[in-house]
Amino acid sequence: MFKEISDSLVTIIALVAFIILAIYLLNQDPSLVGPI
């Protein structure tokens, strides 16, 4: 049971970190987004 919880926790942390990184990069250089 603990293994399942830790696995899902790692997945959630990875997703959150990826989203934060994406937002940070978009804020740093809007040209990466394109003409949107």
N, CA, C and O atoms as CSV, one atom per row, in Angstrom:
chain,resi,resn,atom,element,x,y,z
A,1,MET,N,N,0.835,-1.190,0.000
A,1,MET,CA,C,0.000,0.000,0.000
A,1,MET,C,C,0.881,1.255,0.000
A,1,MET,O,O,0.612,2.218,-0.719
A,2,PHE,N,N,1.924,1.226,0.809
A,2,PHE,CA,C,2.801,2.397,0.869
A,2,PHE,C,C,3.485,2.636,-0.467
A,2,PHE,O,O,3.696,3.779,-0.874
A,3,LYS,N,N,3.831,1.538,-1.151
A,3,LYS,CA,C,4.503,1.666,-2.447
A,3,LYS,C,C,3.587,2.362,-3.457
A,3,LYS,O,O,4.036,3.211,-4.227
A,4,GLU,N,N,2.306,2.000,-3.448
A,4,GLU,CA,C,1.364,2.625,-4.381
A,4,GLU,C,C,1.246,4.120,-4.090
A,4,GLU,O,O,1.216,4.942,-5.005
A,5,ILE,N,N,1.181,4.452,-2.819
A,5,ILE,CA,C,1.057,5.860,-2.434
A,5,ILE,C,C,2.300,6.636,-2.856
A,5,ILE,O,O,2.198,7.741,-3.390
A,6,SER,N,N,3.466,6.057,-2.617
A,6,SER,CA,C,4.704,6.755,-2.961
A,6,SER,C,C,4.831,6.907,-4.476
A,6,SER,O,O,5.311,7.933,-4.958
A,7,ASP,N,N,4.403,5.894,-5.227
A,7,ASP,CA,C,4.471,5.972,-6.689
A,7,ASP,C,C,3.571,7.088,-7.208
A,7,ASP,O,O,3.979,7.876,-8.060
A,8,SER,N,N,2.349,7.152,-6.692
A,8,SER,CA,C,1.429,8.195,-7.147
A,8,SER,C,C,1.933,9.566,-6.702
A,8,SER,O,O,1.762,10.560,-7.408
A,9,LEU,N,N,2.555,9.606,-5.524
A,9,LEU,CA,C,3.079,10.872,-5.016
A,9,LEU,C,C,4.208,11.373,-5.907
A,9,LEU,O,O,4.285,12.562,-6.217
A,10,VAL,N,N,5.080,10.463,-6.316
A,10,VAL,CA,C,6.184,10.827,-7.213
A,10,VAL,C,C,5.631,11.351,-8.537
A,10,VAL,O,O,6.141,12.328,-9.086
A,11,THR,N,N,4.583,10.695,-9.045
A,11,THR,CA,C,3.972,11.124,-10.305
A,11,THR,C,C,3.390,12.531,-10.169
A,11,THR,O,O,3.577,13.374,-11.046
A,12,ILE,N,N,2.690,12.775,-9.075
A,12,ILE,CA,C,2.085,14.092,-8.844
A,12,ILE,C,C,3.167,15.166,-8.738
A,12,ILE,O,O,3.045,16.243,-9.321
A,13,ILE,N,N,4.222,14.862,-7.989
A,13,ILE,CA,C,5.314,15.828,-7.823
A,13,ILE,C,C,5.962,16.133,-9.168
A,13,ILE,O,O,6.282,17.283,-9.466
A,14,ALA,N,N,6.153,15.087,-9.979
A,14,ALA,CA,C,6.766,15.277,-11.290
A,14,ALA,C,C,5.889,16.173,-12.169
A,14,ALA,O,O,6.393,17.060,-12.857
A,15,LEU,N,N,4.579,15.935,-12.141
A,15,LEU,CA,C,3.659,16.745,-12.946
A,15,LEU,C,C,3.681,18.201,-12.488
A,15,LEU,O,O,3.741,19.117,-13.308
A,16,VAL,N,N,3.632,18.405,-11.178
A,16,VAL,CA,C,3.640,19.766,-10.638
A,16,VAL,C,C,4.937,20.481,-11.005
A,16,VAL,O,O,4.924,21.645,-11.406
A,17,ALA,N,N,6.053,19.772,-10.864
A,17,ALA,CA,C,7.346,20.370,-11.193
A,17,ALA,C,C,7.405,20.741,-12.673
A,17,ALA,O,O,7.923,21.798,-13.034
A,18,PHE,N,N,6.868,19.862,-13.532
A,18,PHE,CA,C,6.871,20.130,-14.971
A,18,PHE,C,C,6.029,21.357,-15.298
A,18,PHE,O,O,6.426,22.192,-16.112
A,19,ILE,N,N,4.862,21.465,-14.658
A,19,ILE,CA,C,3.976,22.606,-14.900
A,19,ILE,C,C,4.641,23.902,-14.442
A,19,ILE,O,O,4.598,24.912,-15.144
A,20,ILE,N,N,5.256,23.864,-13.258
A,20,ILE,CA,C,5.937,25.055,-12.739
A,20,ILE,C,C,7.067,25.469,-13.678
A,20,ILE,O,O,7.249,26.652,-13.964
A,21,LEU,N,N,7.821,24.482,-14.151
A,21,LEU,CA,C,8.927,24.772,-15.067
A,21,LEU,C,C,8.401,25.383,-16.365
A,21,LEU,O,O,8.985,26.331,-16.889
A,22,ALA,N,N,7.302,24.840,-16.880
A,22,ALA,CA,C,6.721,25.351,-18.121
A,22,ALA,C,C,6.269,26.800,-17.938
A,22,ALA,O,O,6.538,27.647,-18.789
A,23,ILE,N,N,5.585,27.083,-16.832
A,23,ILE,CA,C,5.120,28.446,-16.564
A,23,ILE,C,C,6.310,29.392,-16.424
A,23,ILE,O,O,6.287,30.515,-16.928
A,24,TYR,N,N,7.350,28.922,-15.733
A,24,TYR,CA,C,8.550,29.745,-15.545
A,24,TYR,C,C,9.189,30.083,-16.885
A,24,TYR,O,O,9.552,31.233,-17.133
A,25,LEU,N,N,9.326,29.076,-17.751
A,25,LEU,CA,C,9.936,29.305,-19.058
A,25,LEU,C,C,9.084,30.248,-19.901
A,25,LEU,O,O,9.616,31.106,-20.605
A,26,LEU,N,N,7.758,30.091,-19.832
A,26,LEU,CA,C,6.878,30.959,-20.612
A,26,LEU,C,C,6.994,32.398,-20.123
A,26,LEU,O,O,6.956,33.334,-20.923
A,27,ASN,N,N,7.135,32.575,-18.817
A,27,ASN,CA,C,7.267,33.925,-18.271
A,27,ASN,C,C,8.619,34.527,-18.623
A,27,ASN,O,O,8.732,35.737,-18.821
A,28,GLN,N,N,9.641,33.690,-18.702
A,28,GLN,CA,C,10.985,34.179,-19.007
A,28,GLN,C,C,11.101,34.602,-20.472
A,28,GLN,O,O,11.694,35.637,-20.778
A,29,ASP,N,N,10.529,33.796,-21.379
A,29,ASP,CA,C,10.692,34.065,-22.808
A,29,ASP,C,C,9.389,33.789,-23.561
A,29,ASP,O,O,9.185,32.680,-24.054
A,30,PRO,N,N,8.513,34.781,-23.654
A,30,PRO,CA,C,7.216,34.611,-24.324
A,30,PRO,C,C,7.364,34.226,-25.791
A,30,PRO,O,O,6.423,33.689,-26.376
A,31,SER,N,N,8.500,34.482,-26.390
A,31,SER,CA,C,8.687,34.172,-27.810
A,31,SER,C,C,8.655,32.664,-28.047
A,31,SER,O,O,8.437,32.212,-29.171
A,32,LEU,N,N,8.875,31.883,-26.980
A,32,LEU,CA,C,8.832,30.424,-27.111
A,32,LEU,C,C,7.420,29.954,-27.434
A,32,LEU,O,O,7.226,28.915,-28.066
A,33,VAL,N,N,6.431,30.740,-26.989
A,33,VAL,CA,C,5.043,30.344,-27.198
A,33,VAL,C,C,4.644,30.521,-28.652
A,33,VAL,O,O,3.823,29.767,-29.174
A,34,GLY,N,N,5.227,31.520,-29.304
A,34,GLY,CA,C,4.827,31.822,-30.663
A,34,GLY,C,C,3.868,32.997,-30.676
A,34,GLY,O,O,3.848,33.793,-29.738
A,35,PRO,N,N,3.082,33.112,-31.719
A,35,PRO,CA,C,2.196,34.277,-31.889
A,35,PRO,C,C,0.910,34.193,-31.083
A,35,PRO,O,O,0.012,35.015,-31.267
A,36,ILE,N,N,0.807,33.216,-30.194
A,36,ILE,CA,C,-0.429,33.039,-29.421
A,36,ILE,C,C,-0.627,34.239,-28.484
A,36,ILE,O,O,-1.609,34.289,-27.744
